[in-house]
């Protein structure tokens, strides 16, 4: 083998190594994590914010804004 062929072979090995590392990173980043149940139903089971507390905060903010005027 001449020097050019040897260098090309080494470059190809390095490209293959980098490609494998990159693929491993992609697999790690986009790993599928299978869920349990149905999201369209389960999302409604999440704790909801207290609507009364939100309404009170909004009304209080409106009253304070009205006092400033």
C-alpha positions in Angstrom: 0.0 0.0 0.0 1.2 3.4 -0.7 0.8 6.4 1.7 -2.3 7.8 0.0 -4.1 4.4 0.2 -3.1 4.0 3.8 -4.3 7.6 4.7 -7.6 7.0 2.8 -8.1 3.8 4.8 -7.4 5.6 8.1 -9.7 8.4 7.1 -12.5 6.0 6.2 -12.1 4.2 9.6 -12.3 7.6 11.4 -15.4 8.5 9.4 -17.0 5.2 10.4 -16.1 5.7 14.0 -17.6 9.2 14.0 -20.7 8.0 12.2 -21.2 5.3 14.9 -20.7 7.8 17.7 -23.1 10.2 16.1 -25.7 7.5 15.6 -25.3 6.4 19.2 -25.9 10.0 20.3 -29.0 10.3 18.1 -30.4 7.1 19.5 -29.8 8.3 23.0 -31.4 11.7 22.3 -34.5 10.3 20.6 -35.0 7.2 22.5 -38.6 6.1 22.5 -40.1 5.8 25.9 -43.3 4.0 25.6 -46.1 5.3 27.8 -48.8 3.6 29.6 -52.4 4.3 28.8 -54.0 6.8 26.5 -52.7 10.4 26.6 -56.1 11.8 25.4 -57.7 10.4 28.5 -54.8 10.6 31.0 -54.2 14.3 30.4 -57.6 15.0 32.0 -56.5 13.2 35.1 -53.8 15.8 35.8 -54.3 18.0 38.8 -56.2 21.1 37.7 -55.4 24.6 39.1 -57.8 25.9 41.7 -60.2 28.1 39.6 -61.5 30.0 42.6 -58.0 31.1 43.6 -57.3 32.2 40.0 -60.5 34.2 39.8 -59.8 35.9 43.2 -56.3 36.9 42.0 -57.7 38.3 38.8 -60.4 40.3 40.6 -57.9 41.6 43.1 -55.6 42.7 40.3 -58.5 44.4 38.5 -59.5 46.2 41.7 -55.9 47.4 42.3 -55.7 48.6 38.7 -59.0 50.5 39.1 -57.7 52.2 42.3 -54.7 53.4 40.5 -56.9 55.2 37.9 
